[in-house]
Amino acid sequence: MKAEFIVSDMTCGHCVQTITRAVQEHCPGAQVQADLDTRRVVVEGAGSAAGIEAVIREAGYEVRAA
């Protein structure tokens, strides 16, 4: 599964770390790539896009599918 998200309030390295950690706790082994300039997060691995979106939201971020 590959899913892309826009995280509008991801603004720094700490945000990237928090999102990456939350996604990888939900989907161990998931590959997470984040681009601060575009505020885009790409996740490759097991799990559903809806589940990953919910995890990012629970971590405190505004998120929508890209």
C-alpha positions as CSV (number, residue, x, y, z in Angstrom):
1,M,0.0,0.0,0.0
2,K,1.2,3.5,-0.8
3,A,-0.7,6.5,0.4
4,E,0.0,10.2,0.2
5,F,-1.3,12.9,2.6
6,I,-1.2,16.6,3.0
7,V,-0.4,17.7,6.5
8,S,-1.0,21.4,6.5
9,D,0.4,22.2,9.9
10,M,3.6,20.1,9.5
11,T,6.2,22.9,9.8
12,C,9.5,21.5,11.3
13,G,11.7,18.5,11.9
14,H,9.9,17.7,15.2
15,C,6.6,17.5,13.3
16,V,8.2,15.0,10.9
17,Q,9.6,12.9,13.7
18,T,6.2,12.9,15.6
19,I,4.3,11.8,12.5
20,T,6.9,9.2,11.5
21,R,6.9,7.7,15.0
22,A,3.1,7.6,15.1
23,V,2.8,5.9,11.7
24,Q,5.5,3.4,12.4
25,E,3.9,2.5,15.8
26,H,0.7,1.8,14.0
27,C,2.3,0.1,11.0
28,P,5.7,-1.4,12.0
29,G,8.1,-1.4,9.1
30,A,6.3,1.4,7.2
31,Q,8.5,3.7,5.1
32,V,7.6,7.3,5.8
33,Q,8.8,10.2,3.6
34,A,8.0,13.8,4.5
35,D,8.5,17.0,2.5
36,L,8.2,20.1,4.6
37,D,8.1,22.4,1.6
38,T,5.0,20.8,0.1
39,R,3.8,19.4,3.5
40,R,3.3,16.1,1.8
41,V,3.7,12.7,3.6
42,V,4.1,9.5,1.7
43,V,3.7,6.2,3.5
44,E,4.5,2.8,2.0
45,G,3.7,-0.4,3.9
46,A,0.9,-2.3,5.5
47,G,-2.2,-0.7,6.8
48,S,-5.0,1.3,5.3
49,A,-4.9,4.9,4.2
50,A,-7.8,5.7,6.5
51,G,-6.1,4.1,9.4
52,I,-2.9,6.1,8.8
53,E,-4.8,9.3,8.3
54,A,-6.5,8.7,11.7
55,V,-3.1,8.1,13.4
56,I,-1.7,11.3,12.0
57,R,-4.8,13.2,13.2
58,E,-4.5,11.6,16.7
59,A,-0.9,12.8,16.8
60,G,-2.4,16.3,16.6
61,Y,-2.1,17.3,12.9
62,E,-4.6,18.4,10.3
63,V,-4.4,15.8,7.5
64,R,-6.1,15.0,4.3
65,A,-5.5,12.6,1.4
66,A,-3.4,14.0,-1.3
